[in-house]
Amino acid sequence: MTIGTYEMVQVCNLTQTGTDLSVHCTGGMGSGTFTGKVHGRKISWSLSSNSAAGSMNQVYQAELVSPTKFEGTVTIIPLGAAGDLSGVLCPASSDDKVCRALK
């Protein structure tokens, strides 16, 4: 994902149960477990956290552009920072080159 000129890699494991989404991520934005929703081709997840700098909320909104890829936005509230988000969905059994590199 890219926020301003800052590019970072975030590796996330997504687990879908019905329309509910559980997401655990590690990488550029730190580690955390997110909750989210699936609505057709649209997915969203968010994480609220408190730190010495105050309360923040990371909001991710994306749409599937193919069976294995998504694109969207990430917004950091209340900082007003926003950026582009894209990703590759890798089933646990995937032998795709990109997926193998992320495991």
C-alpha positions in Angstrom: 0.0 0.0 0.0 1.0 3.6 -0.5 0.2 6.5 1.7 1.6 9.8 0.3 5.1 8.8 -0.9 5.5 6.1 1.7 5.2 2.6 0.3 4.9 -0.4 2.6 4.2 -4.1 2.5 1.6 -5.6 4.8 1.0 -9.4 4.9 -2.5 -10.4 6.0 -4.3 -13.6 6.6 -8.0 -13.3 5.9 -10.6 -15.7 7.2 -14.1 -15.4 6.0 -17.1 -16.8 7.8 -20.3 -15.9 6.0 -20.1 -12.1 5.5 -17.7 -11.7 8.5 -14.0 -11.2 8.0 -11.2 -11.8 10.5 -7.8 -10.3 9.3 -4.4 -10.7 11.0 -1.7 -8.5 9.5 2.0 -7.9 10.1 4.3 -5.5 8.3 4.5 -1.7 7.5 1.6 -0.7 9.6 2.5 -2.9 12.6 0.8 -6.1 13.7 -2.8 -6.5 14.6 -6.1 -8.4 14.3 -8.8 -6.6 12.4 -12.5 -7.3 11.9 -14.3 -6.7 8.7 -17.1 -7.5 6.3 -17.6 -9.0 2.8 -20.4 -7.5 0.6 -20.3 -9.2 -2.8 -17.1 -8.1 -4.5 -16.4 -5.4 -1.8 -14.3 -6.1 1.3 -13.6 -3.8 4.3 -11.8 -4.1 7.5 -10.6 -1.8 10.3 -8.6 -1.7 13.4 -8.9 0.8 16.3 -5.9 1.3 18.5 -4.7 3.6 21.3 -1.2 4.9 21.7 0.6 7.8 23.4 -0.4 9.8 20.3 -4.1 9.1 20.9 -6.8 7.0 19.4 -6.4 6.0 15.7 -8.5 3.9 13.3 -7.1 2.2 10.2 -9.9 1.7 7.7 -9.3 -0.5 4.6 -11.9 -0.6 1.8 -11.3 -2.7 -1.4 -13.0 -4.4 -4.2 -12.1 -7.6 -5.9 -10.8 -6.9 -9.4 -10.2 -10.6 -10.2 -10.6 -13.8 -8.2 -7.1 -13.3 -6.7 -6.6 -9.5 -6.7 -8.1 -6.5 -4.9 -7.7 -2.7 -5.0 -8.9 0.1 -2.8 -7.9 2.6 -0.2 -6.6 2.9 3.3 -7.4 5.8 5.6 -5.9 6.6 9.0 -8.3 8.5 11.2 -8.0 11.1 12.7 -4.7 11.9 10.9 -6.5 12.3 7.6 -3.7 10.2 5.9 -5.0 8.2 3.0 -3.5 6.1 0.2 -3.9 3.3 -2.3 -4.2 -0.3 -1.4 -3.7 -3.4 -3.6 -3.2 -7.0 -2.8 -3.1 -10.6 -3.9 -5.4 -13.2 -2.4 -3.5 -16.5 -1.8 -5.4 -19.6 -0.8 -3.5 -21.7 1.8 -2.7 -24.3 -0.9 -1.6 -21.8 -3.6 1.6 -22.5 -5.6 1.6 -19.0 -7.2 5.1 -17.4 -7.2 3.9 -14.3 -5.4 2.0 -16.3 -2.8 5.0 -18.6 -2.1 7.2 -15.5 -1.6 4.8 -14.2 1.0 4.6 -17.4 3.1 
